[in-house]
Amino acid sequence: MTTATLAPPPAAGRPADPPADRSGGASAFGPLARRVRDAGLLERRRGRYAAMIGLNLAGTAAAWTGVGVLGAAGPAAAWGAVALAAPLAVLSARTAFLGHDAGHRQIARTHRANRALGLLFGNAMLGMGYGWWNDKHNRHHANPNHVGKDPDVGDGVLAWTPEQAGRKRGFGRWLARRQAAAFFPLLLLEGLNLKLGSALYLRGRPRRQQALEGALLLAHLAGYLALAFTLLPAWPAVALVAVHQALFGLHLGSAFAHNHKGMAMPGPDDRWDHLRRQVLTSRNVRGGPVADYLLGGLNYQIEHHLFPSVPRPSLRALQPLVREHCARVGLPYEETGALASYRLALGHMKDVGAAA
């Protein structure tokens, strides 16, 4: 395991004992926030985002054009078009990362413009509801890894604490015991899960939100299926859709899997300040530009959680400031390689599943 920390990480699955704060509790975050603001890292990077969006749209159009060319070349070539599901999945994940950034108001200056971008990237292009994602993700950011507050560690198909695993019965109990091995195969269904969750979220929402987001979700579904079944014969089209959605879910879920699993989980009575709450529960992943691209900036998880509105292109410049500040106040700064990060996350899931 290639772990680089300033102090031993907390035991997985148990509330951490926070190190002593040498700079006065909640005020420990203030000096860092001022340095980040003075360095200009909160400024929007509209030129970079325009380039990222343009390249992503061009790549998506090119991939679908390739599907059409192969579909028109005959039955054998049409089956070859299924291979383009892989680049389509990578491009779809790029679209999801852009929607994530819009949700954190990293791209545009105004809330309205960011929401419009989020609806475009999420509802229209992916069939993933911007309202549902934003609500769920903001609650996660407010209380990461806090059971009862963070929806990402709530009761569900998988167990994140021994108590959750112990409550499972029947098939759920059987799965919990094997959840580490089942994790990546289950991510093949995540693309469909995101679409289903987005649709179910609209029940009981205000009529205006239902109309707008629901219409965009339906438009995506109709347009996506029409594109696939117009460009390809029926069975290659079915295969393309299935492989695309499976690989999209695997890629997107893998990008999020590193970030918090196996890190500190605050107890019900823990009241940590913002700096501790975000740093102790988050893990960074090394890897340079390749990791930046494949993980959509989520490899800088500590920095992103401390400053969610810092644009993704500025996270690399932000990292040295955060690392230095954590050393100064005595907080562990967890950063590993990608494989080590997966081992830690899956090891935590295996330990939790043993409680079933």
VMD Tcl script that draws the C-alpha trace (Angstrom):
set ca {
  {0.00 0.00 0.00}
  {1.43 3.35 -1.00}
  {-0.08 5.72 1.51}
  {1.29 9.18 2.21}
  {-0.08 10.67 5.41}
  {1.09 13.03 8.08}
  {-0.40 10.84 10.77}
  {-1.98 7.36 10.84}
  {-5.49 7.37 9.31}
  {-8.48 6.60 11.54}
  {-9.66 3.03 11.78}
  {-12.15 2.18 9.04}
  {-15.78 2.14 10.05}
  {-15.30 3.73 13.48}
  {-15.49 7.35 14.56}
  {-12.06 8.89 14.49}
  {-10.43 10.51 17.46}
  {-9.61 13.91 15.93}
  {-6.09 15.19 16.55}
  {-5.66 18.25 18.69}
  {-6.44 21.44 16.82}
  {-3.50 23.77 17.38}
  {-5.15 26.86 15.97}
  {-8.38 27.29 17.85}
  {-11.12 24.93 16.65}
  {-13.28 26.32 13.85}
  {-10.88 29.24 13.35}
  {-8.30 26.81 11.92}
  {-10.05 27.07 8.54}
  {-9.96 30.88 8.38}
  {-6.26 31.38 7.54}
  {-6.45 28.77 4.78}
  {-9.59 30.34 3.30}
  {-7.90 33.74 3.18}
  {-4.82 32.31 1.42}
  {-7.01 30.59 -1.16}
  {-9.00 33.76 -1.82}
  {-5.86 35.92 -2.03}
  {-4.30 33.45 -4.48}
  {-7.25 33.96 -6.84}
  {-8.21 30.29 -6.78}
  {-11.90 31.07 -6.30}
  {-12.03 32.92 -9.62}
  {-14.02 31.31 -12.44}
  {-12.08 29.63 -15.25}
  {-14.59 30.23 -18.01}
  {-12.08 29.87 -20.86}
  {-10.94 26.47 -19.64}
  {-14.51 25.31 -19.14}
  {-15.51 26.53 -22.61}
  {-12.71 24.40 -24.05}
  {-13.65 21.38 -21.92}
  {-17.31 21.62 -22.89}
  {-16.51 22.13 -26.57}
  {-14.16 19.16 -26.71}
  {-16.63 16.94 -24.90}
  {-19.49 17.87 -27.24}
  {-17.26 17.38 -30.28}
  {-16.06 13.99 -29.01}
  {-19.61 12.85 -28.31}
  {-20.75 13.92 -31.78}
  {-17.78 12.16 -33.36}
  {-18.48 8.92 -31.49}
  {-22.13 8.88 -32.56}
  {-21.08 9.70 -36.12}
  {-18.84 6.65 -36.00}
  {-21.80 4.57 -34.85}
  {-23.80 5.84 -37.82}
  {-21.01 5.14 -40.32}
  {-20.57 1.57 -39.09}
  {-24.32 1.01 -38.94}
  {-24.67 2.03 -42.58}
  {-21.81 -0.27 -43.68}
  {-23.72 -3.49 -43.20}
  {-24.71 -6.02 -40.48}
  {-21.19 -7.12 -39.58}
  {-19.91 -3.55 -39.26}
  {-23.00 -2.66 -37.21}
  {-21.94 -5.13 -34.54}
  {-18.50 -3.52 -34.59}
  {-20.16 -0.25 -33.61}
  {-20.82 -1.74 -30.17}
  {-17.12 -1.22 -29.44}
  {-17.78 2.53 -29.56}
  {-19.79 2.11 -26.35}
  {-16.45 2.38 -24.49}
  {-15.49 5.88 -25.70}
  {-19.14 6.92 -25.37}
  {-19.06 5.85 -21.72}
  {-15.88 7.85 -21.09}
  {-17.44 10.91 -22.75}
  {-20.66 10.44 -20.77}
  {-18.65 10.44 -17.56}
  {-17.00 13.70 -18.71}
  {-20.50 15.12 -19.16}
  {-21.42 13.98 -15.64}
  {-18.30 15.67 -14.23}
  {-19.32 18.91 -15.95}
  {-22.78 18.60 -14.41}
  {-21.14 18.03 -11.03}
  {-19.07 21.20 -11.48}
  {-22.13 23.20 -12.49}
  {-23.90 21.97 -9.36}
  {-21.09 23.44 -7.27}
  {-21.27 26.73 -9.25}
  {-17.73 26.29 -10.53}
  {-18.42 27.12 -14.17}
  {-20.57 30.25 -14.46}
  {-20.94 33.29 -12.24}
  {-24.68 33.09 -11.57}
  {-26.85 30.38 -10.05}
  {-29.23 30.54 -13.01}
  {-26.49 29.93 -15.57}
  {-25.01 27.02 -13.60}
  {-28.46 25.48 -13.20}
  {-29.08 25.75 -16.94}
  {-25.78 23.99 -17.60}
  {-26.62 21.33 -15.02}
  {-29.97 20.66 -16.69}
  {-28.25 20.42 -20.07}
  {-25.49 18.05 -18.96}
  {-27.59 16.02 -16.53}
  {-31.21 15.79 -17.64}
  {-30.87 16.39 -21.38}
  {-27.58 14.65 -22.19}
  {-27.46 11.87 -19.57}
  {-31.01 11.35 -18.32}
  {-29.70 12.06 -14.81}
  {-31.76 14.57 -12.85}
  {-29.92 17.74 -11.88}
  {-32.30 18.46 -8.99}
  {-32.00 14.95 -7.58}
  {-28.23 14.92 -7.88}
  {-27.78 18.37 -6.39}
  {-30.00 17.63 -3.39}
  {-28.27 14.34 -2.65}
  {-24.75 15.59 -3.31}
  {-25.09 18.78 -1.25}
  {-26.26 16.74 1.75}
  {-23.22 14.53 1.29}
  {-20.89 17.54 1.22}
  {-22.42 19.00 4.37}
  {-21.81 15.83 6.42}
  {-19.50 13.39 4.58}
  {-19.42 9.83 5.95}
  {-21.84 10.78 8.76}
  {-24.44 8.03 9.07}
  {-27.92 9.49 9.26}
  {-26.87 12.69 7.49}
  {-24.87 11.63 4.44}
  {-27.10 9.79 1.93}
  {-24.02 8.11 0.44}
  {-23.59 6.00 3.59}
  {-27.27 5.42 4.31}
  {-29.04 2.07 4.40}
  {-29.20 0.59 0.92}
  {-28.05 -2.35 -1.16}
  {-24.60 -2.17 0.42}
  {-23.65 -1.73 4.08}
  {-21.22 0.95 5.23}
  {-21.20 0.21 8.96}
  {-21.30 -3.04 10.95}
  {-24.67 -1.95 12.36}
  {-26.14 -1.67 8.87}
  {-24.73 -5.07 7.92}
  {-26.12 -6.65 11.09}
  {-29.64 -5.42 10.30}
  {-29.76 -7.12 6.90}
  {-31.73 -10.29 6.35}
  {-32.11 -12.86 3.61}
  {-30.52 -11.97 0.29}
  {-29.35 -8.63 1.69}
  {-27.39 -10.47 4.37}
  {-25.91 -12.85 1.82}
  {-24.87 -9.92 -0.37}
  {-23.40 -7.95 2.53}
  {-21.01 -10.79 3.28}
  {-19.77 -10.62 -0.31}
  {-20.17 -6.92 -0.96}
  {-16.48 -6.21 -1.52}
  {-16.37 -8.75 -4.35}
  {-19.74 -7.60 -5.69}
  {-18.98 -3.88 -5.63}
  {-17.58 -3.38 -9.14}
  {-20.06 -5.78 -10.81}
  {-22.89 -3.84 -9.14}
  {-21.52 -0.61 -10.63}
  {-22.47 -1.98 -14.05}
  {-26.06 -1.18 -13.01}
  {-25.25 2.30 -11.70}
  {-26.11 4.05 -14.97}
  {-29.65 2.69 -14.77}
  {-29.83 3.37 -11.04}
  {-29.01 7.06 -11.61}
  {-31.81 7.37 -14.15}
  {-34.32 5.58 -11.93}
  {-33.39 7.66 -8.88}
  {-33.77 10.84 -10.93}
  {-37.28 9.89 -12.05}
  {-38.43 8.80 -8.59}
  {-37.11 12.01 -7.03}
  {-39.63 14.06 -9.02}
  {-42.57 12.51 -7.17}
  {-43.88 15.10 -4.75}
  {-41.66 17.88 -6.10}
  {-43.15 21.26 -7.15}
  {-45.11 21.06 -10.40}
  {-42.78 23.47 -12.17}
  {-39.76 21.31 -11.36}
  {-41.63 18.16 -12.35}
  {-42.59 19.68 -15.70}
  {-39.15 21.02 -16.59}
  {-36.94 18.20 -15.35}
  {-39.43 15.49 -16.30}
  {-39.71 16.82 -19.85}
  {-35.93 16.91 -20.22}
  {-35.59 13.36 -18.87}
  {-38.21 12.12 -21.35}
  {-36.56 14.06 -24.17}
  {-33.25 12.42 -23.34}
  {-34.76 8.94 -23.27}
  {-36.61 9.43 -26.55}
  {-33.64 11.03 -28.29}
  {-31.12 8.49 -27.02}
  {-33.15 5.47 -28.08}
  {-34.11 7.05 -31.39}
  {-30.45 7.76 -32.14}
  {-29.33 4.22 -31.31}
  {-32.15 2.45 -33.17}
  {-31.98 4.76 -36.18}
  {-28.25 4.38 -36.66}
  {-28.12 0.62 -35.98}
  {-30.24 -2.48 -36.55}
  {-32.28 -3.57 -33.54}
  {-30.00 -6.08 -31.84}
  {-26.73 -4.16 -32.27}
  {-28.60 -1.10 -30.97}
  {-29.72 -3.04 -27.88}
  {-26.15 -4.21 -27.33}
  {-24.74 -0.69 -27.76}
  {-27.19 0.79 -25.24}
  {-26.57 -1.99 -22.71}
  {-22.77 -1.82 -22.93}
  {-22.73 1.98 -22.95}
  {-24.84 2.25 -19.81}
  {-22.94 -0.53 -18.03}
  {-19.53 1.00 -18.75}
  {-20.77 4.50 -17.91}
  {-21.98 3.29 -14.50}
  {-18.72 1.42 -13.88}
  {-16.57 4.40 -14.85}
  {-18.54 6.99 -12.91}
  {-18.94 4.79 -9.83}
  {-15.24 3.95 -9.86}
  {-14.39 7.66 -9.87}
  {-16.41 8.17 -6.69}
  {-15.38 4.91 -4.98}
  {-11.95 6.18 -3.90}
  {-13.05 9.21 -2.05}
  {-14.47 8.38 1.39}
  {-14.83 4.63 1.85}
  {-12.52 3.43 4.60}
  {-12.01 6.93 5.96}
  {-13.23 8.30 9.32}
  {-16.95 8.07 10.03}
  {-18.11 10.63 12.66}
  {-20.17 9.28 15.52}
  {-23.63 10.63 16.41}
  {-22.23 12.94 19.09}
  {-19.15 14.16 17.19}
  {-19.18 17.86 16.36}
  {-16.22 18.52 14.10}
  {-15.42 21.91 12.59}
  {-15.42 22.30 8.81}
  {-11.71 21.63 8.39}
  {-11.73 18.37 10.37}
  {-15.06 17.19 8.97}
  {-13.84 17.45 5.39}
  {-10.19 16.42 5.74}
  {-10.59 13.43 8.07}
  {-13.32 11.86 5.92}
  {-11.68 12.35 2.50}
  {-8.87 10.69 0.56}
  {-6.90 12.02 -2.41}
  {-5.61 9.90 -5.28}
  {-2.26 10.49 -6.94}
  {-1.79 10.12 -10.68}
  {-1.16 13.47 -12.37}
  {-2.95 14.52 -15.57}
  {-4.23 10.98 -16.27}
  {-6.01 10.84 -12.91}
  {-7.22 14.42 -13.38}
  {-8.90 13.37 -16.63}
  {-10.29 9.98 -15.67}
  {-11.49 11.05 -12.22}
  {-12.78 14.47 -13.23}
  {-10.87 16.29 -10.50}
  {-12.34 14.08 -7.78}
  {-8.81 12.82 -7.13}
  {-8.40 16.14 -5.25}
  {-11.18 15.13 -2.91}
  {-9.83 16.91 0.18}
  {-9.45 20.20 -1.66}
  {-12.82 19.82 -3.36}
  {-14.61 19.18 -0.09}
  {-12.96 22.11 1.65}
  {-13.67 24.48 -1.26}
  {-16.50 23.03 -3.41}
  {-16.79 26.16 -5.56}
  {-13.11 26.21 -6.60}
  {-13.10 25.42 -10.34}
  {-11.76 22.02 -11.25}
  {-8.81 23.43 -13.27}
  {-7.59 25.21 -10.11}
  {-7.58 22.19 -7.79}
  {-3.99 21.19 -8.63}
  {-2.76 24.66 -7.61}
  {-4.89 24.51 -4.46}
  {-3.44 21.21 -3.24}
  {-0.06 22.48 -1.89}
  {-1.81 25.17 0.18}
  {-4.15 22.62 1.78}
  {-1.42 20.05 2.39}
  {0.79 22.65 4.05}
  {-2.06 23.93 6.22}
  {-2.99 20.41 7.37}
  {0.62 19.85 8.43}
  {0.61 23.14 10.32}
  {-2.54 22.33 12.35}
  {-1.71 18.62 12.81}
  {-4.40 17.02 10.65}
  {-3.64 13.84 8.68}
  {-3.70 14.40 4.93}
  {-4.54 11.09 3.23}
  {-3.25 10.57 -0.30}
  {-2.64 7.22 -2.02}
  {-2.19 5.70 -5.43}
  {-5.32 4.55 -7.23}
  {-4.87 0.83 -6.60}
  {-4.05 1.38 -2.93}
  {-7.15 3.54 -2.61}
  {-9.36 0.80 -4.03}
  {-7.76 -1.72 -1.67}
  {-8.56 0.49 1.31}
  {-12.14 1.03 0.19}
  {-12.78 -2.64 -0.56}
  {-11.03 -3.69 2.65}
  {-13.42 -1.48 4.60}
  {-16.40 -3.01 2.80}
  {-15.12 -6.52 3.52}
  {-14.64 -5.76 7.23}
  {-18.13 -4.26 7.46}
  {-19.68 -7.19 5.59}
  {-18.22 -9.61 8.11}
  {-20.71 -8.24 10.66}
  {-23.50 -9.85 8.63}
}
mol new
graphics top color blue
foreach p $ca { graphics top sphere $p radius 0.5 }
foreach p [lrange $ca 0 end-1] q [lrange $ca 1 end] { graphics top cylinder $p $q radius 0.2 }
display resetview
